[in-house]
Amino acid sequence: MQKNGTRLPGLLVGLLASGALGCGGDGGDDLPDTAPRTVELVVEGEFSSAGGIAVSSDGAEFYVLATAPDGRPGVFTVDVEAKTDAELHLGDMFYPSDIAISCDDDMLFVSDMGAPAAETGVTTEDGTPPAQAGGIWTVSTASGALARLETSGISAAAGVVVSHDCKQLFVSGYTTEGVPAAFSLPLSGGTAKVIHQGDPLVSPTTLHSDEKDVLWVMAHGSRTDEGEGALFAITVEGDVTPVAGGLAMGRIGGVSTVPGGLTAVIPVNAEGGRGMLVTANTQTGERAVMETPNAAFVTGTAAARSAPVMGLATESGAIFQLGF
């Protein structure tokens, strides 16, 4: 399986070797806890560089972070049944990287990496280039209204997810000192609590959380014995377990469990951008590789809370539904 740059042997060994996975799931007996079986195109959006994706609780709507034709980053809504997409909010954010949805489907949370001062291309009156602040934004699913979630302790946010009990946010990113970290944060904002900071996290990307509040954090720059690109399990007490390495992950390093929990889904890319999904039963270690023939350069994935639906985004802007 190692041909075409997939590096899958190390990945699967890592998943199997980790006895700490145990995500489980209490999403209900009618929700699937096994790997997806189908990949169906929903839209080829009027946007590009699709990355983070969130799914409404009933699976009817996908919310996608992508770039509009005029170059502005934004949030787009995809109607799964109608197979249409529309702008929800464009502009204001600098580098939106991940997106999560509240349990009542009313609010989206968007992580923004921001930019160092030298990369913004704008200057102040005294000639110094200001930085574009990172952090967390909220976007109304009804109106598209954007607001900054006032927080302290986070300088840039790479990943965001709503906790399983719907009471808090978990965030991956960087402290105000620039140290890679995982945080917890009230839904209403405020002071971020550092769960873990520093090694072994290097260039953290997105994250997922399970019903036990174990965080599954992807990191582009972290290295294990299997190679660069790693997945870590981090408990709320800050204990870190390497789960897998050698991940040829997409730009945002997506990870999610299926709607019923238990099975993890990680989009990866072979040489030439050939997309595939690595899936693993997080209790038994049973694993598989699912080709996605029409979905190249796969990036983000997410599951509905109450329906047998997952979404999959790609760099081209094509958005797919994963079925069971």
N, C-alpha and C positions, 0 to 999 in steps of 0.2 A: 503493500500500500504506500510505500514511501515515494514512488515515482511522482513526477509532476509537482514536486515541492510541497506536498501536503503535510509531511511530517506527522502523519497520523499514528504510527506505532507508539511514539513517545507519549502522545496525547492520550491514547487509549490505555496504555499502561498506567499512566498517572491517575486516570479516572478509576481504574479498577483497584489500584493500590490504596486509594484513600478510603479507609474505613469510616471516616468522619462525615461522609457526605450526608446520608440520611435526611434529605429534605422532607420526604413524605409529602403529605398534602391532605387538607381536610376540606377540599373544595366541593365535596358531595359525591355520592356514589354514582351519579349520572354523568360526571365529568371525566374525561379520559385522563389516565395517568401513564399511558404508554406513548411511544414515539409517534409523531405525525406520519401519515401515510401518503398524503397527496399535497401537491404544490400547484395552485391555480392562480393564474394571472388575474388580478383585479383591475388595475389601471396601469397604463404607461403615462405617468403624470406629466403635466405641463411644468415640470420642475426637474432639477438634477441634483446630484450629490445627496440623495436621500440617506439618512442615517438613523437617528433615534426614531422609534415608533412606539406608540401607545395604543391600546385597544379598549374600547368601551366595555363595560361589564357584560353587555349582551352580545358583543362581537359585531354589532351592526356598523360601527364607525371605527376607522383607523385615524390616528392623528400622527402626522409625519413631519419631522424636521427635514427641510430641504432648501435648495436655493432656487429662487424665482428666475425667469429668463433675464430680468434686468440686473441680476447679481445680488439682490437682497436676500438675506437669510430669513426664513420664516417658518410658520406652522401651517400645514395644509390638512384639510379634512378629506377623507376618502369614504364615500358611501359604498359599502361592500356590495349590497344588493343591486344598486343602480349602476355600479361600476363607473362612478364619476368622482372627480376631485375638485376642490375649490380652495381658494385662499381663506385662511382664518385670521392670520395676522402676519404682516410683513414688516421688516425693518426693526430698528431700535436695538435689537440684540446684536452682539458682535460675532461670537462663535458659539452658537447653540449646539450642544453636543449630545444631549440625552433628554428624554421626555417621559413623564409619568402622569397618570390620571388619578384623581381622587376617587374614593369608593362610591360617591354619589354621582360620578360622571360630570360634575359641574365645573371642575377646575383642572387645568393642566399645570404641571410644574416642569419648568425647562431649566436645565443646567447650562451655564454659559462659561466658557473658558476665559473670556475676555482677551486681552492682548497686552504684551509689554509695551511700554511707552513708544519705543522706536518703531513698532510695527503698525501704528495707527494711521500714519500718513497725515496727521493734522497737527497744528501747532497752536499754542496759546499766544496771547499778546506779547509775552516776553520771549517768544521764540522757542520755548521748550515743548517737546511733543508729549502730551499727556497720555497716560495709559487708559485703555478702555477697561473699566471694572468688570470683573467676572462675578459670578454668584448665581442666584436662583431667581427666575421670573415666574409669575403666574399669568395664565391666559384663560379667560372665560371661554368655555366651550360653546356658550350661547351667542356671545357678542364679539369674541376675539379681543376684548379689552385686555391690555397688557399692563402689568404693574410689577415693580421690583419687590421681591420678598425681602424685607429688611432683616439682615442677619449680621452677626459678627463672628469672627474667627475663621471665615472661609474667604480666601482671596480669589480662587478660581474653582469652578465646579465642573467636573468631568461627567459624572453620572448621578442620577437621582431616581429614587423609587419610593413609593408609599409603602409603609410597613403593612404586614399582613393583617394587623388589627385596626388599621386605618387611622392610627393615632399620631403617627410621626413620619418624618422623612428620614431616609438614609441617603447619604451623599458621599461620593468619592471625589477627590480633588486635592486641593493644596491649602495648607494653613496660611495665615498672613505672613509667616516667615518663609513660605515657599516650600514647605516640607510635604511630600505626598502623604495623604491620610484618608481615613474613612471616618465619617461623622454621623451623629444623629442630631435631629433638629425638629422643633415643634412645627406642626403644619402652618402655624400662624407666623413663623419666623422667630427671631430672637438669637440667643447665644448658641452656637453650635458646640456640641460636646464631642471631643475627639475620642473615638473608639480605639483607633490604632493610627500611629504615624511612623514614617520612616521605613527602613528595611523590613521586609523584602519588597515593599511596593515601589515600583519605578514606573513613572508615566501611567498612572491608573486611568482606566477608561470607564466603561459602564459597570453597573452592578445590579444584582437581583437579591431579594430577601425571601426567606421562607417563613412558615408559620412559627418556627422556633426562633425567629429573628437572627438566624445565621445569615451573614452577608456573603455573597458570591461575587468577588471583585476581580474583574479582568485588568491586566496590566501589560501594556505593550512592551515596556522596557525591562520587565522583570525576567530573570532567567532561572530555570531549573536544570536538572540533569538532562531533561529532554530537549532543551533549547530555549530560545528567547520567545516571549509571549506566554504569559502564565495566567492561570486562574487560581485564586486563593479563597479559602473559607475562613471568615473572620467572625468570631463570636462577639456578642455585645460586651463581653468582658475584655475583649482585645486580643484573645488568643488567635494566632494565625496558623493555618495549615495549608501548605502547598497542595493543590489538587491535581493540576495538570500543567505541563509545559510544552514548548514547541508548537504553540498555537499560531497557525497562519491566519489570524483573525482579520476581519475587515477593518476599515478605518476607525470605527468607534468601538470595536470589540464587544459585540452584543452577546448577551447570555440571558436565558429565561428558563423557567420550568414550564411544563405544559399546564393547562388549566386545572387538572386534578392533582398537580404536584408530582413528586416521585421521579419523573424523567426530566433530565436537563437537556437543553437544546442550545448548541453553540454554532453559529454560522462561521464557516471557514472557507478559504479560497486557495485553490491550487494555482499552478503557474498559468498565466493567461487569464486569470480571474475566474476559472471554472468554479462555480459555487457548489457547496454541499453543506449538509448539516451533520454534525457529530452529535449523537444522542447517547445518553447513558442512564440506566436505572441507578439512582443514587443510593439504593439500599443493597442491591445485589451486585452491582458493577457490570451487569449485562449491557453491552454497548453495540452500536451499529453506526454505519455511515450511510447517509441518505443523499444520493445525488439530486441536484436541483437543475436539470438540464437547461431550462430557459431562464434561470435566475443566476446571472453572473455578478461577480463582485458584490457578494452579499454583505450586509452590514448589521442592521439591528433586527431584533425579534422581540415579540412580547405576546402575552396570552391574555384572553378575557378572563375575568374573575368568575363568571357565571354561565359561560357558554363554551362549547367545544370548538373554539376558534383561536388561531394564532395569526399574527401578521409578520411579514418578512419584507424588509426594505433592501434596495440595491442602489449602488452608486449611479446607475443610469436614470433612476427615477421610477423604474418599474416596481410596483407594489404587488405582493403575492399574499394569498391566504393559504395557510397550512391547515389541512383537514385531517380527520381521524376516521 
